[in-house]
Amino acid sequence: MKISVVVPTYNRRDLLKRALLSVYSQTLLPAEVAVIDDGSTDGTEDMLRREFPQASYFYQDNRGVSAARNLGIQQTTGDWLAFLDSDDEWLPEKLAKQETALAASPEYKACHTEENWIRNGAQVHVPKKYAKTGGWIFSDCLPLCAMSPSTALIHRSIFTGVGLFDVQLPACEDYDLWLRITAIYPVLLVGQPQINKHGGHEDQLSCAHWGMDRFRIGALQKIIDAGQLSEQNRQAAVNMLLKKAGIYLNGVTKRGKTEEAGYYRQLIERYKIDTI
């Protein structure tokens, strides 16, 4: 198993150090580590050249996390791809545990793990709705993002089959990708936490964009319209789209956003036909 690690980053020099230290502290070291700098201006490159010269460094003008991850996929050579957000950190046996699990279940081409949540430096309880599942988990991926990029280990052939991260989505790009993957592939779960997922800082995407469900609605619309879902998955996706769009419509209506409300009314009417 040749593992390539892709670490996108943007103006997180100090957090990036912690992330990379957790990669190079793995009991199973990856074959290569690619840091994709999405236009940082905080001295990220100088820090990497000085402290992590063994990591491959790629710079791009600021285009977002999807474009950064895609560049990392394209520039690496491993048959397995692991992703690590620059504000997260892996526990020491993360890759080793996943390799062992995949070796025991070679029919799987995607694996993720449970996670610890760290908020403002303290570990907090993970809400039950965010508990991870394994197997055919498409329905579990519909309400919210059921996998975390920093836990994922994915065979390169999957990206050949389903495509890369959608650069048109400013957020929920992982939600979109998990829908495309889990509609076709089962996912293996390592049931013990293997990462510390850090939150509570201002530059998180979830803090940068309001109304995150509008991006999930767009992802649902895209996968339904692609026409490649099984009938069971299509019905589940349509029902979730109608639920999310209805909630979002109520929100924009209350805020007096007439044009946006009109769009979501039309969207709901269009997909209601699929439930008849």
Secondary structure, DSSP 4 states (H G I P E B T S, - for coil): --EEEEEEESS-HHHHHHHHHHHHT-SS--SEEEEEESS--SSHHHHHHHH-TTSEEEE--S--HHHHHHHHHHH---SEEEE--TT-EE-TTHHHHHHHHHHH-TT--EEEEEEEEEETTEEEPPPGGG----BS-HHHHTTS--S-GGG-EEEHHHHHHH-S--TT-SS-HHHHHHHHHHTT--BEEEEEEEEEEEE--TT-HHHH-S-THHHHHHHHHHHHHTT-S-HHHHHHHHHHHHHHHHHHHHHHHHTT-HHHHHHHHHHHHHHHGGG-
